[in-house]
Amino acid sequence: MIGQTSLATLPSLREYTSHRISSYDTSGGNADFWRIEAGERKTIARINGPGCIKHLWMTLGIPQEDYCRRIVMRIFWDGADKPSIECPIGDFFGLGHGMRKNFITAPLQMSPQNGKGFNSWWHMPFKEQAIIEIENQGEEGYAHYFYIDYESYRSRSAVEDQAFFHVQWNRELNTQGWAHEEHLTSDAYREDDRWQNLSDAENYVMCDAVGSGIYCGAHLDIDCYQRNPNDWYGEGDDMMVIDGESWPPSLHGTGTEDWYHCAYCPTQEYNAPYHGIILYSGTEDWRWKGKNTVYRYHVEDPIRFTKSFRMSIEHGHANKLSNDYSSTSYYYLTEPVQGGPPLPPVEARLPLPNEERYVGD
């Protein structure tokens, strides 16, 4: 089967041919990039199936870092008129906040120097056609370098039982936690009825999908830009509701730090294949100040659903904290439908500035 490549399966003589679409200079020169101007929407690949995209590499000569949120990548499968993948390009490759930074995970990496080489190893099978397009929603043009490595198959049977890759990007600029909004002290909010949370209704939603598929995980990007009572965001539980099941859900966690499988309020960056902390920005006098990125990928333990899937997480225990939350979720569906709601306009995606927006020092 495709998508099960490993050291153990490399000697297997599968039936496929290897191909690449890249930005190389077809004149034989060294201008090995495509120029994408401000406001331009350009198709960089149109691949006929059956096939499977095995690897994406990109590097962008961007004028400023927030272009990682201004540039949008879309992928359409099998003639669908809506993209199954529509995501700010930096977030697609594993890091939010409009930033580039060196990190290593199994499916995604940003490579030196300073994270300028983007890599994705998600397997993306298709039966008829794959279309990849890039839109520059910034105010300046830039140089876009890319490799798109894929396999082609003789028969559609090679991918007949394979689902389509989807991405869902979400953001809540201010989660409006009740304890913060009401200026409650520790003693007061622990006595409040809302402290006993028996629902995911007020959680931050990371993935909300309808259909039959497999959930493969997410990275979560939190900007703690204002002082909260007991600022530590990591007490927020993760909750995964499968096929509309009744409460409590099959998969209910014990805290955000536990969801990304670290422990005890970590302040060290740590990259494991499927879990860790890509970015930590706290200071000695404000441990949770600033931008944080954490991740948990379900590669060895993918989560199956047949009707629907909702993954959410509390923003602080019982949703008491007010922070800037965004996330990128990765999953497969049997149909090539739109991956989540349409992206908000660029102004609603840009990261908050740093020092001038941090309050409560």
Order of alpha helices (4+ residues) and beta strands (2+ residues): beta-beta-beta-beta-alpha-beta-beta-alpha-beta-beta-beta-beta-beta-beta-beta-alpha-alpha-beta-beta-beta-beta-alpha-beta-beta-beta-beta-beta-beta
